[in-house]
């Protein structure tokens, strides 16, 4: 009987922890969505809870203040983005050399990234980073996100044998961000945008090998 009670207590504790984890994640995603739409002013306890579909007092239970919620939401977002970048960074350098030697292969790589991060996703990410960069309380976190991105790209460039990898990495990130801005305008169809970005990346890398 004692073992059963202990097992039941453990199970309830695990369920409670899982529910808390899920609720925190819901609040963070809701916070990011509101921030992307209207900046820090749009993020209130009531608005975040409503967007997450949770009781209005939920945010106060999990976060001491709106500033704490905003910072953790941004770091959560950055963590997800960096994980995706790390997955790319783990790719086979020999395969990545196709960026330099085969225009069609380079376009296919960019097109695959575009498929995963569609125009809507790219727009949301841009809004989040631009909003964070303009907010004094979040600016350092936004800058750290870009430093992490440049660091991961530098690792890829080192594997490819690119000279001055740190400076070229900064240029690569700038190209990708510029492409994300242009995608929002719809100036080019997605296949053309992928081709243009792939060509710009190939030219930049080839000039620094």
ChimeraX attribute file (.defattr): number of C-alpha atoms within 10 A of each C-alpha:
attribute: neighborCount
match mode: 1-to-1
recipient: residues
	/A:1	6
	/A:2	7
	/A:3	8
	/A:4	9
	/A:5	10
	/A:6	11
	/A:7	12
	/A:8	12
	/A:9	12
	/A:10	12
	/A:11	12
	/A:12	12
	/A:13	12
	/A:14	12
	/A:15	12
	/A:16	12
	/A:17	12
	/A:18	12
	/A:19	12
	/A:20	13
	/A:21	11
	/A:22	12
	/A:23	19
	/A:24	20
	/A:25	15
	/A:26	17
	/A:27	25
	/A:28	24
	/A:29	19
	/A:30	21
	/A:31	29
	/A:32	25
	/A:33	22
	/A:34	19
	/A:35	25
	/A:36	22
	/A:37	16
	/A:38	13
	/A:39	19
	/A:40	21
	/A:41	9
	/A:42	15
	/A:43	23
	/A:44	19
	/A:45	19
	/A:46	16
	/A:47	16
	/A:48	28
	/A:49	23
	/A:50	15
	/A:51	15
	/A:52	22
	/A:53	13
	/A:54	15
	/A:55	11
	/A:56	15
	/A:57	11
	/A:58	18
	/A:59	24
	/A:60	14
	/A:61	10
	/A:62	14
	/A:63	16
	/A:64	10
	/A:65	13
	/A:66	17
	/A:67	15
	/A:68	12
	/A:69	24
	/A:70	22
	/A:71	16
	/A:72	17
	/A:73	22
	/A:74	24
	/A:75	18
	/A:76	16
	/A:77	19
	/A:78	21
	/A:79	14
	/A:80	12
	/A:81	15
	/A:82	17
	/A:83	12
	/A:84	11
	/A:85	15
	/A:86	16
	/A:87	10
	/A:88	15
	/A:89	18
	/A:90	11
	/A:91	11
	/A:92	11
	/A:93	15
	/A:94	10
	/A:95	9
	/A:96	19
	/A:97	16
	/A:98	16
	/A:99	23
	/A:100	19
	/A:101	12
	/A:102	12
	/A:103	15
	/A:104	13
	/A:105	17
	/A:106	22
	/A:107	23
	/A:108	17
	/A:109	17
	/A:110	19
	/A:111	21
	/A:112	12
	/A:113	13
	/A:114	19
	/A:115	10
	/A:116	10
	/A:117	14
	/A:118	15
	/A:119	19
	/A:120	11
	/A:121	13
	/A:122	19
	/A:123	16
	/A:124	16
	/A:125	20
	/A:126	17
	/A:127	19
	/A:128	23
	/A:129	23
	/A:130	15
	/A:131	20
	/A:132	24
	/A:133	16
	/A:134	13
	/A:135	14
	/A:136	10
	/A:137	13
	/A:138	19
	/A:139	16
	/A:140	12
	/A:141	19
	/A:142	21
	/A:143	14
	/A:144	13
	/A:145	20
	/A:146	17
	/A:147	15
	/A:148	16
	/A:149	20
	/A:150	22
	/A:151	16
	/A:152	19
	/A:153	23
	/A:154	22
	/A:155	17
	/A:156	22
	/A:157	24
	/A:158	15
	/A:159	16
	/A:160	17
	/A:161	15
	/A:162	19
	/A:163	14
	/A:164	13
	/A:165	23
	/A:166	17
	/A:167	11
	/A:168	20
	/A:169	24
	/A:170	17
	/A:171	16
	/A:172	22
	/A:173	16
	/A:174	14
	/A:175	17
	/A:176	15
	/A:177	14
	/A:178	12
	/A:179	16
	/A:180	22
	/A:181	15
	/A:182	14
	/A:183	21
	/A:184	14
	/A:185	9
	/A:186	11
	/A:187	10
	/A:188	13
	/A:189	9
	/A:190	16
	/A:191	13
	/A:192	13
	/A:193	21
	/A:194	23
	/A:195	19
	/A:196	16
	/A:197	21
	/A:198	25
	/A:199	18
	/A:200	15
	/A:201	20
	/A:202	20
	/A:203	13
	/A:204	17
	/A:205	22
	/A:206	13
	/A:207	11
	/A:208	13
	/A:209	13
